[in-house]
């Protein structure tokens, strides 16, 4: 049989050769990097002008504030904080939808196997630009344009999501199998029909998983946008903290943490189900390539 | 290929998979949530006509944004150096702690079930709190200044790098681990010789990525008084100087671009 691998043993090898230890691979890269990092760290610590006494007093102050926040948290603030968190969730939901709706066509244009050369370059640059704007800055701009309120937050989240989602969409689409596209072309499909029957069915599960992942990130983001008046629980939290109402702030923070973890749990289960199917494994790493997940 | 069997099977169409009740229910649920979240009464009040009418009002701001105040570049230098310090210290300290947390939070490398659950729980809670919230709390603890920013970003980095690294540990090749165990290595030796070397390139890549995130986050964190270039942004915004705002944002854009291309090149060599 030609396909079987055959073991090759070299009869000419002497015992001395076999006993020899392989040379240790020498890699200077990590060492150089560590030295650079250490030098940068020393410089930063040396010139920062932070005195050690303040740092050492930190834990004590932190504990005192935490005690005021959590022992006990101000339960009377719970209903208002919960309503604020619900508004944050709504902001994240609408924002993610807006971002997903806009990022899908841009992402398709940015994929090399779908868009033309010109559209790919333009779409990629647009996505890069959008990716570099922090949501808080966008929120500030939207608040000054359309006024205080959750809508400004939703728009900021939406615009802020387009960059990452578009980039990830393009990467997913570039990774699909060419077969179905060729099959669709062979039976005379138009460009739109190729997209509908050849591209999207392959790419959609992963793209939807990214949307859900982005929703998780957006829940965290929308919980703080209120700081600049863009709705949600953030404004309340900032007020409590600046008026030193630590008990109420503690309650609000607890609600943020609980809701965020709950949303993460539900969303990562749905993601796993979408990617791995009903028989998919329930353990193992998240089905989202970690390094790309902003 | 035999000619008499293949065509007949090809002619019969494959059966459609049975319809599940879950899909339509999911779609309905999705539409209901969207309507609820977008409605004027219960949600954010999303309406396209109002939005378009409002956008015209933003013309002055947009035109100021499009014309950055280049002369103000000198005022960027000191805040930027402070931002650099914050980002470096936070990345170094945060990523070191993240490695320990990540090794504890993976079943492969955790010394026991209890420490696994504890690390995993700590990482989940640390990750659930947004960076800006940390900044607000630590400004209350350390008062206004870069120290609050450093500590806030340390926690942020533990969350990000810890999660990514622990997932990488979950996915490593079990071969070297088994080999080390077979050769009689204790738990610490397995971690030291089989697990850490396997995840090191990825871990370094994540740390570089965290440094980038720190530079980006410095805009946001400084906003609540935690030092760096974000503080400049906050001052410019509260004075309605959108031309200065544009300068700061463009500057951070450039810095992040440079650091990103540098770290992409480094990562490519490492991984």
Interface residues (C-beta under 8 A of the other chain):
Chain A: X29 X30 X33 X37 X40 X41 X43 X44 X45 X47 X48 X50 X54 X55 X58 X61 X62 X65 X87 X89 X90 X91 X93 X94 X97 X129 X132 X133 X134 X136 X137 X140 X141 X144 X145 X146 X147 X149 X150 X151 X153 X154 X155 X220 X221 X223 X224 X227 X231 X234 X237 X238 X241 X244 X253 X256 X257 X260 X261 X264 X284 X285 X286 X290 X291
Chain B: X33 X34 X36 X37 X38 X42 X43 X44 X45 X46 X51 X54 X55 X57 X58 X61 X62 X65 X84 X85 X88 X89 X92 X124 X125 X128 X129 X130 X132 X133 X136 X137 X138 X140 X141 X142 X145 X146 X147 X150 X151 X163 X164 X167 X168 X170 X171 X200 X202 X204 X205 X206 X209 X216 X217 X219 X220 X223 X224 X233 X237 X245 X249 X252 X253 X256 X257 X266 X269 X270
